[in-house]
Amino acid sequence: MPDSAPSSDPLRPFDARMLCVGDGHWLYVEEVGRRGGVPAIFLHGGPGSGSQHIHRRLFDPARFHAFLFDQRGAGRSHPHLSLNENTTQKQVADIEAIREHFGIDRWLVVGGSWGSTLAVAYAEAHPERVRGLALRAIFLGTRREVEWAFIEGPKLFRPELYDAFVAALPEDDRSDPLAAYLRRLADPDPAVHFPAARAWASYERVLSELSPADAHVAVGEGTGGRLPPTPIIEGHYIRSNFFLEDDQLLREAHKLRGIPGVIVQGRYDLLCPPKTAYDLAEAWGNCRLQIVDKAGHAITEPGVMDALTAAVTELGVCA
C-alpha cells in the first residue's frame, strides 16, 4: 500500500487527533473504518516504532471502527522520543484513556511483538474491556527473551551477523555487547547513541526476516541522516525489564480465560520464537495458536499479514 493513498481510499483515517494523556504526553490517535462498526484498537511494536499505514489493512473498513495510535514518545506523538513517565503501566493507562475518550465499552485488541506484550498487559489489567485478542509474535517482556533475541539466537543462527554487531562496538565494550549497547543508547551524546541506534536497528531488522535482502549491520561514525527511533525507546524498556516482574504476564495469564483469542506465530521467528506463544496459549486456554510455516518475525513475512487479518475478522464476528 503506498504511503500517500488517494482521498477515496477506504483505509485512510476518517478522523485523527492529538489526545493529552498527562505527564506532558500527547498521543496521535487516528480512526479508520466506520463509526458504529466493531470497535478495535491496534498496538504497534518496538517499543517505539509507531503505527504504520500497513496496519490499517488488518481492519475491514466496512466492518470495523479501528483506532490506531502512536505510543508515548513514538511516531507522531509528542514529545518525540520522550522517556519521561514512559512505562508499561502508563501505556496501559493510555489505552484506557483512549477507550474512555471515545466512549467505547469493549473492544478487540490487536498487537504484535511488543504490541502483544502491551495487549496482554492491558487485557490482564482490564479483562472486562476486551472482547477478543488477536496477537502476533508473542513477547512477554522477560530478560531471557531479550538475551535470546539479541545474543543467544543470533549466535546460533546468524553468527556472522552477531559478530558484525559486536564488532561495531569499541573493543573494550565487546565482552558484554548487550549491556554495552544499552549504555550507549542511553548516552545523551549523539556521537555515542546515534551509531549505536543505527547498528541496533539494522541488526534487529535482519533478525526479523527469514530471507532479508540486505543482511548487514549498519556501521559508521557520525550523526548524519535520521536517528532510528525504536532502539532509543526499546533500550529504555529493556534496561527497566519492561517495567514488569519476571514472568508476570505468563503467571497472570489465567485472567485471560474469559477472552477469546488467536495467536499468529512465525515458525522461524528468531526474535520471538514459537515456544513463548505456545506457553502463553497453554496458560491462557481460550485461544487458538496458528503457526505460519516459512515465516519469520515481521508482519510482512509470507502469510503472516493474511493470517492476522483473518484472525481479526474472525474475532470481530464471534467476540
N, C-alpha and C positions, 0 to 999 in steps of 0.2 A: 504494500500500500504506500503510495507516495506521501511525502511529508505535507505537501500542500494539496489537499483534496478540494475539488470544486464545491461550491456552496450547496449544491444539490445532494452531496454525499450524505447518506443517512447516518453515517458513523461520525460525522462532525458533531461536536458538542452543541446542544441547543441552548446551553447556559453555562457560564463559568463565573467564579467569584473568588475573592481573597477573603478567607474566614479567619478572624482573630481567635486564637485558642489560648491566649495568655502566655506568660513568660517571655513576652516580646516576639512570639512566633505568629506568623500569618501563613495559612495554608492555601495553596492554589487547589481549588476543587472544581471539577467540570462534570456536567451531566450529559449523558448520551442515551439514545433510545427514545422513549416516550414517557411522559408523565402518566401515572396510573398503571404503568407496567410493573412487572415483578421487580421489587427493589433489590439491588445488588451493589456491593462495594468491592473494588479491586485494590489489593495491597501489593505494591511493587517490591522489587528485590533490592539487594545491596547489603546492608542499608546504604541509601544514598543515591540510587540510580535514577529515581524519578519514574513516573508513569510515562508510557510511550504510546505513539499512535497505534502500533500493532495490538496493544492490549484492548483497544476498543472493539476489535474484531471478535473477541470472546463472547460478546453480548448481541444477540439478535435484536436489532433496533425495533422490530415490531412487537417483541415480547417483553423486553426488559427496560427498566428505568435504572441505569447504572451510574454509579458515582466513582470517578477516578480522581485521585488526588496525589499531590507530591508531599511526602512526609517531611518532618522537621528538617530544615537545612538542605533539602533536596530539590532538584528541578527548579520550578518556578516559584517555590515557596520562599519566604523571607524570614530572617536574614539567610542568605545563601551560605551553606557550609557551616552554619552555626551549630556548635556542640553544646551550647548552654541549655540546661534542662532538656537535653535530648537523650531520653531513656526509653526502654521498652514500656515501662508503666505510663509515661507521658504519652507515648504513641497510642497505647490502648485507650487512654482518656480522650485523645484526639478523635479516634474513631467514634467514640460515644458522642462527642461534641458535634460531629458531622451528622450523626443519626438524629440527634435531638434538634439540631438546627433545621433539618429538612422534614421533621415530623414523621420519621419512619418508625414503625412499630417493630418489625422483624425483617431481616434481610438475609440474602445469600451472601456469604463472604468467600472471596476468591483470592488466592495468592500463591506465589511460587518462590522457592528458595527462602531468602529472609522473609518474603511475604507470607510464606507458610508458617514460619515461626510466629510472626505477629498475628496471623489469623488464629492459630491455636491458642496463643496467649489471650487474645480477645475473647474467643469462644469459651475458654475456661473461666474467664472473669465474668462474662455476661452470656451464659448459655441461653437464657430466656429471650435474647435478642437475635439469635441466629437460627434461621430456618434451614440452612444447609451449608456445607463447607466443600468447596471444590479446590483442591490443593495440588501443587506440582513440586517435585524435587524437594522432599522434606528435609528441613534443617531444624534442629531443636535447641540450638544455642549452647552446646556443651564444648568444653575445651578439647575433648578428644576428637570431636568433629572438625574443629579448626586445625588441629595437629594433622589429621588425616588429609584434609583438603589441600593444605599448603606445604606440608612436609612429607608425610609418610606415603601418601598416594602417589604424588609426583615422583618420589624416589624410585618407586616400584615400576610405574607405568610410563613415565616420561623423564627418565633420568637425565637426558641431555638438556631438557628444559629446566629441570631443577638445578642442574649445575650452572646454567646460564643465569638463573635467578639469584643464586648465591654469589656468583662471580660479579654481579652488578654492584655488590656491596664493597666497601673498603675492606682490605684484607683482615684488619683487626676485628671486624664485625661478623666474620663468616662462621664462627663456631656455633652461634645460635641465631640463624638467619631470621626466624620469625620474630624474636624479641628485637633484633636489630631493625627490621623493617617497621615494627610498631613504634619504636623510639623515633625513627626518622620521619615517619608520617605525622607524628605529634610535634615535631620541631617547628617553631614559628618561622624559621629562616627558609624562605622559598628555595634557596640554593641547596637545602637539605631535603625538604619534603617534596619538592617538585620531581626530581629524578626518581625518588623512591615511589611516588604515586604512579609515575609513568611506567616503571618496571612492574609494579604490582598489578596495575590494570591490564597490561598486555599478558602477563603470566596467567591471571585469572580468566581472561578471555580465551586463551588457548586451551586451558583446562576445561572450559565449559562446552567445548565442541568435540565430537568424536573424530572428525576429519577436518581440522582447521586448515584454511587456505594459506594462512600466514602464521607459522608456528615458531615465533621467536619472541624473546624478551626484549622490550624496548630499553636500550641502554644509552645513556648520554648525560652529560652535564648541562647546566643551564636551565632557564625558565621560559624558553620560547614556546609559543603555542598555547594551547588551552590546558589548564590543570585538570587532570582526570578527577572528577569529584568523588566517585564512590570510595576509593581507597581511604580518603580522609575520614569520612564518617564510619566506614567499615572498621578502620583501625581503632577508632574511639570505642565502638561497641565490643570489639574483641578484647581490648585492654580491660574492659569492665565486665568481661564474661557475659555480655549481652544483658547485664543487669538482672540475671536470673540465678537462682540456686542450681547447682549441678543436678541434672536430670529432673528439674522441677516440672517441665511441661509433660514429660512422659509419666512421671509419678502422679500427676493430676489429670491424666487423660480420661479417667473414669467420669469426669464431669462432661465429657462429650457424648456419652452414650445415648442421650436423647436426641442427638443431632445427626441426621443422615449426611453421608459424605462420600466423595470419590477422591482417591489419591491417584494422580498420574505420575509415573516414575520412569525415567530413562534407565534401561538395563545397564548401560555403561557410563553412568553419571559418576565422574571422578570426584566432583566437589561434594555432592550429596548422594552417597551410594545407597542402593536399594535397601540395605539392612535397616536403616533408620526408618524408612517408610514402612517396612514390614513390622518393625517393633511398634510403631505408632498404631498401625491398623489392628494389631493384636490387642493392644491395650484399650483402644477405642471401642472396637467391637461392632460398630454400626456404620461401617464404611466398606466400600469396595476398592481394593488395590488393583490398579491396572498398570502392568508393566509394558512399556513400549520398547520392543526389541530394536536393535541397531540405532539407538538414540543415546546421546549424552545428556548434558545438563540443561542447555539453553532451550528456551521456549521455541526457538526457530529450528531445533533439531527435527529430522523427519518423523512425522506422525505425532509429535508432542502437541502442537497447536490444535490439530484436529481433535485429538483425544480430550484435551482440556475444554475445548469449545463444546464438544458433545456432553461432557460431564456437567458443564454449566447449564446447558439446555435441559438435560435430564433432571437436575435438581430443581431447576426453575419450574418444571411441570409438576414434579412429585412432592416437593417440600411444602 
